[in-house]
Amino acid sequence: MAEWLEEGLVATINGVGTVFFVLILIAMVISLFKYIDKINISNLLKSAVKKTEPVETSQTNDLMISTSKTSQEDEAELIAVIVAAIAASLETSSDQLQVRSFRRINPTHTLWNRR
């Protein structure tokens, strides 16, 4: 009987120790996430693409002209998305909603950016 108790105790301690070790490891990995934004991966990828694939300037200018949107088109798309989201949350059609004003706020003062 004492042998079973001893084996059970050892197994419990090993299991709990393993779980805490893995949780500490996960906490360490999560703490490193704050450095990911500082690395700015997109600039690294862009510089790697520029080094490997040189593109003629006329092709890039045509591409930039064809894919660039004006700010009015961007605002119209944003308003459409906002109206669709509000209509979905109210469970109505977007015909009944009307946007009367649209004002951008400073992104540093939003509740989402407070830490």
One Martini backbone bead per residue (centre of mass of N, CA, C, O) as a GRO file, in nm:
protein
  115
    1MET     BB    1   0.057   0.063  -0.021
    2ALA     BB    2   0.306   0.255   0.004
    3GLU     BB    3   0.400   0.221  -0.289
    4TRP     BB    4   0.156   0.350  -0.427
    5LEU     BB    5   0.180   0.622  -0.290
    6GLU     BB    6   0.464   0.687  -0.391
    7GLU     BB    7   0.403   0.667  -0.698
    8GLY     BB    8   0.178   0.877  -0.700
    9LEU     BB    9   0.346   1.114  -0.593
   10VAL     BB   10   0.558   1.116  -0.818
   11ALA     BB   11   0.361   1.156  -1.054
   12THR     BB   12   0.241   1.422  -0.954
   13ILE     BB   13   0.501   1.586  -0.943
   14ASN     BB   14   0.576   1.549  -1.239
   15GLY     BB   15   0.319   1.673  -1.362
   16VAL     BB   16   0.326   1.951  -1.222
   17GLY     BB   17   0.613   2.028  -1.312
   18THR     BB   18   0.558   2.017  -1.615
   19VAL     BB   19   0.336   2.229  -1.626
   20PHE     BB   20   0.501   2.466  -1.504
   21PHE     BB   21   0.725   2.465  -1.713
   22VAL     BB   22   0.541   2.525  -1.961
   23LEU     BB   23   0.419   2.789  -1.850
   24ILE     BB   24   0.688   2.940  -1.829
   25LEU     BB   25   0.761   2.916  -2.126
   26ILE     BB   26   0.511   3.067  -2.235
   27ALA     BB   27   0.565   3.333  -2.081
   28MET     BB   28   0.833   3.392  -2.225
   29VAL     BB   29   0.724   3.407  -2.513
   30ILE     BB   30   0.515   3.633  -2.459
   31SER     BB   31   0.729   3.847  -2.362
   32LEU     BB   32   0.856   3.865  -2.667
   33PHE     BB   33   0.623   4.014  -2.832
   34LYS     BB   34   0.712   4.320  -2.787
   35TYR     BB   35   0.953   4.289  -3.013
   36ILE     BB   36   0.808   4.254  -3.288
   37ASP     BB   37   0.737   4.553  -3.354
   38LYS     BB   38   1.040   4.654  -3.361
   39ILE     BB   39   1.136   4.494  -3.614
   40ASN     BB   40   0.974   4.514  -3.873
   41ILE     BB   41   0.905   4.288  -4.102
   42SER     BB   42   0.817   4.438  -4.359
   43ASN     BB   43   1.093   4.573  -4.419
   44LEU     BB   44   1.251   4.312  -4.450
   45LEU     BB   45   1.088   4.200  -4.690
   46LYS     BB   46   1.128   4.437  -4.885
   47SER     BB   47   1.439   4.427  -4.894
   48ALA     BB   48   1.455   4.136  -5.002
   49VAL     BB   49   1.299   4.184  -5.266
   50LYS     BB   50   1.478   4.411  -5.382
   51LYS     BB   51   1.741   4.233  -5.397
   52THR     BB   52   1.620   3.992  -5.581
   53GLU     BB   53   1.400   4.193  -5.751
   54PRO     BB   54   1.438   4.371  -6.016
   55VAL     BB   55   1.253   4.660  -6.127
   56GLU     BB   56   1.117   4.846  -6.337
   57THR     BB   57   1.003   5.170  -6.327
   58SER     BB   58   0.756   5.157  -6.520
   59GLN     BB   59   0.613   4.923  -6.374
   60THR     BB   60   0.584   5.056  -6.094
   61ASN     BB   61   0.421   5.305  -6.180
   62ASP     BB   62   0.179   5.152  -6.298
   63LEU     BB   63   0.112   5.001  -6.037
   64MET     BB   64   0.068   5.247  -5.853
   65ILE     BB   65  -0.160   5.378  -6.021
   66SER     BB   66  -0.362   5.128  -6.027
   67THR     BB   67  -0.364   5.084  -5.689
   68SER     BB   68  -0.438   5.359  -5.619
   69LYS     BB   69  -0.620   5.551  -5.383
   70THR     BB   70  -0.831   5.762  -5.284
   71SER     BB   71  -0.960   5.911  -5.009
   72GLN     BB   72  -1.258   5.892  -5.096
   73GLU     BB   73  -1.264   5.587  -5.143
   74ASP     BB   74  -1.178   5.508  -4.859
   75GLU     BB   75  -1.414   5.649  -4.710
   76ALA     BB   76  -1.641   5.496  -4.854
   77GLU     BB   77  -1.557   5.216  -4.759
   78LEU     BB   78  -1.564   5.274  -4.455
   79ILE     BB   79  -1.862   5.354  -4.440
   80ALA     BB   80  -1.973   5.088  -4.550
   81VAL     BB   81  -1.861   4.910  -4.323
   82ILE     BB   82  -1.996   5.053  -4.085
   83VAL     BB   83  -2.288   5.019  -4.180
   84ALA     BB   84  -2.281   4.709  -4.196
   85ALA     BB   85  -2.214   4.660  -3.896
   86ILE     BB   86  -2.460   4.804  -3.777
   87ALA     BB   87  -2.676   4.640  -3.927
   88ALA     BB   88  -2.590   4.366  -3.809
   89SER     BB   89  -2.628   4.443  -3.505
   90LEU     BB   90  -2.943   4.539  -3.561
   91GLU     BB   91  -3.087   4.359  -3.774
   92THR     BB   92  -3.072   4.526  -4.049
   93SER     BB   93  -3.080   4.730  -4.303
   94SER     BB   94  -2.890   4.976  -4.477
   95ASP     BB   95  -3.132   5.160  -4.574
   96GLN     BB   96  -3.199   5.282  -4.271
   97LEU     BB   97  -2.918   5.410  -4.291
   98GLN     BB   98  -2.733   5.722  -4.200
   99VAL     BB   99  -2.465   5.924  -4.280
  100ARG     BB  100  -2.379   6.247  -4.145
  101SER     BB  101  -2.095   6.185  -4.008
  102PHE     BB  102  -1.724   6.209  -4.034
  103ARG     BB  103  -1.465   6.131  -3.786
  104ARG     BB  104  -1.146   6.140  -3.707
  105ILE     BB  105  -0.922   5.998  -3.483
  106ASN     BB  106  -0.675   5.970  -3.272
  107PRO     BB  107  -0.504   5.669  -3.223
  108THR     BB  108  -0.370   5.747  -2.933
  109HIS     BB  109  -0.680   5.806  -2.789
  110THR     BB  110  -0.776   5.533  -2.762
  111LEU     BB  111  -0.878   5.259  -2.583
  112TRP     BB  112  -0.693   5.043  -2.731
  113ASN     BB  113  -0.405   5.210  -2.663
  114ARG     BB  114  -0.426   5.161  -2.376
  115ARG     BB  115  -0.187   5.056  -2.091
   0.00000   0.00000   0.00000
